[in-house]
Amino acid sequence: MYGALDISTSGMVAQRTRLAAISTNIANANTMLRADGGYEPFRRRSVQFAVGDPTSANPAGRELGVHVASIEIDQSPFRKRSAPDSPYKDAGGYVKVPNINTAVEQINALEAARAYEANVVAAETSKTMMGQALRLLA
């Protein structure tokens, strides 16, 4: 029964990481300069999950659940915005802006939040079932 709690916990940790990456994307949707002031638009981050939980204390639990396999930088092309007055414009008067669509990111955030909530409900249900089983044994 503890395996069910481990699975739900690993799901919550993974979705929390995903939500943090989505928040970073939304926060940097208009960031076009590096910290040192050089021109380099921010690239979207995406979280990749993999099966299993390598941090589980239970050897059998390492095969269950989910974990963050990697956080990847999206290499899709930057979007272009007309900015004829910008010092960073190209020959056509356009600047490159981050490859982030805030509407898509907000939908992804909603999905991650709902998945997190589903894992919370599953964990609470598992705890309730364990409590009921202990009451039956006593």
Secondary structure as UniProt FT lines:
FT   HELIX           2..27
FT   TURN            28..30
FT   TURN            35..36
FT   STRAND          45..51
FT   TURN            54..55
FT   HELIX           60..63
FT   STRAND          66..73
FT   STRAND          79..82
FT   TURN            84..85
FT   TURN            87..88
FT   TURN            91..92
FT   STRAND          94..97
FT   HELIX           102..137
//
